[in-house]
Amino acid sequence: MLEKTEAIVLHSFKYSESKMIVDMFTRQHGRVAFLVTLPKTLKGKLKKQYFQPFTLLRLECDIRPQAQLQKLRDVSVLTPLPSLLCDPSKLSICLFLAEFLYHALKSEQQNEPLFDYLRSAVEWLDGRQQEYANFHLVFLMHLTRFLGFYPNLAGPEHPYFDLRAASFCNTPPPHRDFLMPQEAGMVQLLMRMDLPTMHLFRLNHAQRNRCLEVALQFYRLHLPAFPELRSLQVLQELWK
């Protein structure tokens, strides 16, 4: 049965000369993989440029629960995001976050608040002209609200932060996955940031990259088999 939904592109790759597989996170169905047949002429509806990472789309599709690859009938742009493709810094952020979400949302089912969060964050970044160097940090830490392991910020007077338990503690836990007192405050700092105010938090290049390392370590502890990200190195080179 044909239905309409909104989607954000996470990843695409060539399957054959005329086909590609596109992973998207949709508003109504969560994570879905589509088999897309590309047109042989410029007049076709399913244009290749629609399937760049972080593109916001409106889909008409045929979703069949038992099928591994779903079929697209029609596609149109939901919200144009011109600056994400033209600005090298924004493009690097988007490629990193799209790769991150491709792994983080592997089995995510329908979650409309999560989709709305992704859409609003992407639209905000596209409209921002400057002072967005902390965007990926804010994005990652607030995403934990939707994935079920949001840090417990109670007890900030306790000097250590247990990354496995996602909470502060008074003594070092009996494992290595914790932050020493000099870095535990980083968690409070990251969770105080949001999109409108993140420019007020001045981090240098080394501090920003360390925050990113901690955020990724936190995700790897809570998401099984989360891999190393190929796009990470490019992101770490920004804003030196």
Salt bridges, closest charged atoms under 4 A:
GLU3 OE1 - HIS29 NE2 2.77
GLU6 OE1 - ARG119 NH1 3.48
GLU17 OE1 - LYS14 NZ 3.71
ASP23 OD1 - ARG31 NE 3.39
ASP62 OD2 - ARG64 NH2 3.04
ASP62 OD2 - ARG73 NH2 3.94
GLU112 OE1 - ARG27 NH1 3.12
ASP116 OD2 - ARG27 NH2 2.83
GLU123 OE2 - ARG119 NE 2.86
GLU131 OE1 - ARG128 NH2 3.72
GLU131 OE2 - ARG202 NH2 3.63
GLU157 OE2 - HIS158 NE2 3.81
ASP162 OD1 - HIS175 NE2 3.23
ASP177 OD2 - ARG164 NE 2.74
GLU183 OE2 - ARG210 NE 2.78
GLU213 OE1 - ARG210 NH1 3.19
GLU228 OE1 - ARG220 NH2 3.35
GLU237 OE1 - LYS240 NZ 2.78
